[in-house]
C-alpha cells in the first residue's frame, strides 16, 4: 500500500498524468466543434412549428367564440333591412363610431347596425311617446306649445341616448382594464424574463387575468391572435391601444413597437411602465380618499348633527320642561 502512495506522489508520474489530461482536453476541444451538427436549422424549425401551433390555437379559439356569438354577431334581419333601406351606414357611420363600439366591447357588424337602428328609432319613439302622454294622457296643465317643446326634447334625448349608453360602457370597461393593468404588466414582465416569447407571454397573462378582469383578458387574447396572423405586428399593438383608449396601454404598446423595431430590451421598459401604472392607480385612490371629506359634509350636516343635538340637548330640555 505504501508503494502505491509513493508511486502516486512521484513527481514524474504526476507530470505525465497532467500532460496526458492536457493533451486529451486539447484533442477534445478541437474535435468537438467538428463533430457537432448545426442546431440552428432544427431550432428555427421548432420555433416556426410552435408559432404555427399557437396561431392555429388562437384562430380556433376565435372561431369558437364567433360561433358562440360573444365576439362577433350577425346583424338582426329587421334592423339590417331598416339600416339598408334608409342608407344609414353612409349617413351616420364614421370611424369614431366604430372605434367607440370597439372600446365598449362590441365587435363585428351587428353592433354597428344595432347602434344605427336605435340612433334613428329612439328619437321617433321619444317624440311619439311624449306626444301621446302629454296630449292624450295627462297634460299637467301645460300649454300646447310647452307640450310640443317637451315632446321635441324627448326626441332629442332619444337621439343621444345610444351615445350615453355606449359612453357608460366604455367608462366601465376602461375602469376594469385600468385596475388590472398593473398586475398584467407584472405578470408579463415575469413571463418575458423567464424566456417566453411575447405571444406566449400575452397568452399566459390573458389566462391568468380572466378571473380579475374579463375585459383585459379578452383584449389580450385578441391581440395575441392578431400577432399570429397579421403581417405587421405593429398593427396588432396599435389595435390594442385603440380598442382600450387608455394612455397606459398605449405607452406599453409603443414600447413593444420600439422593442420589435430597434431590438431594445423589453424587460426594463416593462418594469418602469408597471411601476408608473401602479403609481397612477395609487394616486387615483388617494385622490378619491381626499375627496371624501367635502362629500361627507352635507350628509353630516343633514343627518349626523341633528341627531347629535338631540342627544346632547335632549336631557336638558326634558329637565326644563319638568320644572
Secondary structure, 3 states (H helix, E strand, C coil): CHHHHHHHCCHHHHHHHHHHHHHHHHHHHHHHHHHCCCCHHHHHHHHHHHHHHHHHHHHHHHHHHHHHCCCECCCCHHHHHHHHHHCHHHHHCCHHHHHHHHHCCCECHHHHHHHHHHHHHHHHHHHHHHHHHHHHHCCCCCCHHHHHHHHHHHHHHHHHHHHHHHHHHHHHHHHHHHHHHHHHHHHHHHHHHCCCCHHHHHHHHHHHCCCCCHHHHHHHHHHHHHHHHCCCHHHHHHHHHHHHCCHHHHHHHHHHHHHHHHCCCHHHHHHHHHHHHHHHHHHHHHHHHHCHHHHHHHHHHHHHHHHHHHHHHHHHHHHHHHC
